[in-house]
């Protein structure tokens, strides 16, 4: 879905030993020409890995004007994060401001920052909790960056999130065909259980 975006794209994977499998996947789906792929930096938390991704982006884009270039970090668990939303984030971030799409659970699903910002913006953040986005905004402010907030979106972290995604399958099946093809095999049993339960006598 993101392959046509006219930006430099890196897929960070883990563990490092998965390189051959990731390469095979990209090859199989004719994506190797549109994605770079690198192992995630090994570290104690997500902030460390994001900081490593920022440093890798800077190294890859040597010669770019740091004040006019941005890097967007996205996860893989938000099914409302469209290519147009990602592309639009680059025009909303600047040398003095970041752009964030917050998640409904208190985290965020996209963060676009100026390429030249310090990697310490990812330090001392409590990940996977209702304070994650707010603390991230505080860290940005400490680095002299304001933060523009976009639309709040949902992501898939908990079983109930998966249920909500399943309920929206008719709207999302075309944009995420592989995911929903897999979910049909996983969610089928829960549907059958529900139907069987409904037939029990009072």
C-alpha positions in Angstrom: 0.0 0.0 0.0 2.9 2.4 0.8 5.2 1.3 -2.0 4.1 4.2 -4.4 4.8 6.9 -1.8 7.5 9.2 -3.4 9.7 9.1 -0.3 12.7 7.1 0.9 11.3 4.2 2.9 13.0 1.9 5.4 11.4 -1.2 7.0 13.0 -2.0 10.3 12.7 -5.6 11.4 13.6 -7.7 14.3 15.4 -10.0 15.1 18.5 -9.3 13.0 18.6 -13.0 11.9 15.3 -12.4 10.0 17.1 -10.6 7.1 16.8 -13.5 4.7 13.1 -14.0 5.5 12.3 -10.2 5.1 14.3 -10.1 1.8 12.3 -13.1 0.5 9.0 -11.5 1.5 9.9 -8.2 -0.3 11.1 -10.2 -3.3 8.0 -12.3 -3.4 5.7 -9.2 -3.5 7.9 -7.2 -5.9 8.7 -4.6 -3.2 12.5 -4.8 -3.0 12.9 -1.8 -5.3 10.7 0.4 -3.2 11.9 -0.4 0.3 15.2 -0.4 2.1 15.2 -2.9 5.0 17.4 -2.8 8.1 17.5 -4.6 11.5 16.2 -2.6 14.4 18.9 -1.2 16.7 19.1 -3.5 19.7 18.2 -1.6 22.9 16.3 -1.6 26.1 13.1 0.0 24.8 11.2 1.4 21.8 12.7 4.9 22.4 16.2 3.5 21.9 15.2 1.8 18.7 13.4 5.0 17.4 16.5 7.0 18.1 18.5 4.5 16.2 16.1 4.8 13.3 16.5 8.6 13.3 20.3 8.3 13.3 20.1 5.8 10.4 17.9 8.1 8.4 20.4 11.0 8.9 23.3 8.8 7.8 21.3 7.6 4.8 20.3 11.1 3.8 23.7 12.7 4.1 23.8 15.9 2.1 20.1 16.6 2.7 19.3 20.0 4.2 18.4 19.0 7.7 16.2 22.1 8.3 14.0 21.3 5.3 13.9 17.5 5.5 11.7 15.3 7.8 11.4 11.7 8.8 8.1 10.0 9.6 7.9 7.1 12.0 5.0 4.7 11.7 4.0 1.4 13.2 2.3 -1.5 11.5 -0.8 -1.8 13.7 -3.0 1.2 12.5 -5.3 0.3 9.7 -6.5 3.9 9.2 -3.1 5.2 8.5 -3.3 5.9 4.7 -0.6 6.9 2.3 -2.1 10.4 2.0 -2.0 10.9 5.7 1.7 9.9 5.8 2.6 12.1 2.8 0.6 15.1 4.2 2.6 14.9 7.5 5.8 15.9 5.7 4.2 19.3 4.7 3.0 19.9 8.2 6.3 19.2 10.0 9.0 21.9 9.8 12.4 22.7 11.2 10.8 23.9 14.4 7.7 21.6 14.7 6.8 18.0 14.7 3.5 16.4 13.5 1.7 13.6 15.4 -1.3 11.4 14.8 -2.3 10.3 18.3 -3.8 6.9 19.0 -7.1 6.5 20.9 -5.3 4.5 23.6 -2.9 7.4 24.6 0.0 6.4 22.3 0.6 7.6 18.7 0.5 6.0 15.3 2.6 8.5 13.4 5.3 11.0 14.4 7.0 13.2 11.8 10.0 15.2 13.0 12.7 17.3 11.4 15.7 15.2 10.3 18.0 17.4 12.3 16.2 17.1 15.6 18.2 15.5 18.5 17.6 11.8 19.1 17.0 12.5 22.8 13.4 13.3 21.9 12.8 9.6 22.4 14.4 9.4 25.9 12.5 8.7 29.1 9.1 7.9 27.5 6.7 5.4 29.1 5.7 3.3 26.1 2.4 1.5 25.6 0.4 3.5 28.1 -2.1 6.3 28.2 0.6 8.9 28.8 2.9 8.0 25.9 1.8 10.7 23.4 1.7 13.4 26.1 5.2 12.6 27.3 6.4 12.5 23.8 5.1 16.0 23.2 6.9 17.1 26.4 10.2 15.6 25.1 9.7 17.4 21.8 9.1 20.7 23.6 12.3 20.2 25.7 14.2 20.0 22.4 12.6 23.2 21.2 10.0 21.6 18.9 6.3 22.4 19.0 3.9 19.6 18.0 1.0 19.8 15.6 -1.7 17.2 16.4 -3.8 15.5 13.7 -6.7 13.2 13.9 -6.9 10.6 16.6 -6.8 7.1 15.1 -7.2 3.6 16.5 -4.5 0.9 16.5 -4.5 -2.8 17.3 -2.9 -3.6 20.7 -5.6 -5.6 22.7 -8.1 -8.3 21.8 -10.9 -5.8 21.8 -9.0 -3.7 19.2 -8.9 -6.8 17.0 -12.6 -7.3 17.4 -13.2 -3.7 16.2 -10.9 -4.2 13.2 -12.8 -7.3 12.3 -16.1 -5.4 12.5 -14.7 -2.9 10.0 -13.6 -5.6 7.5 -16.0 -4.5 4.7 -14.5 -1.1 4.6 -10.8 -2.2 5.0 -10.7 -5.5 3.1 -9.6 -3.8 -0.2 -6.7 -1.9 1.3 -5.5 -4.7 3.5 -6.4 -7.9 1.6 -3.6 -10.1 3.2 -4.5 -9.2 6.7 -8.2 -9.9 6.3 -7.5 -13.1 4.4 -5.6 -14.2 7.5 -8.1 -12.9 9.9 -10.8 -14.9 8.2 -9.0 -18.1 9.4 -8.4 -16.8 12.9 -11.7 -15.1 13.6 -13.9 -17.8 12.1 -13.9 -19.9 15.3 -15.0 -17.0 17.5 -17.9 -16.4 15.2 -18.9 -20.0 15.2 -18.6 -20.1 19.0 -20.8 -17.0 19.2 -23.4 -18.6 16.9 -23.3 -21.8 18.9 -23.8 -20.0 22.1 -26.8 -18.1 20.8 -28.6 -21.4 20.2 -28.4 -22.5 23.8 -31.7 -22.6 25.6 -32.4 -20.0 28.3 
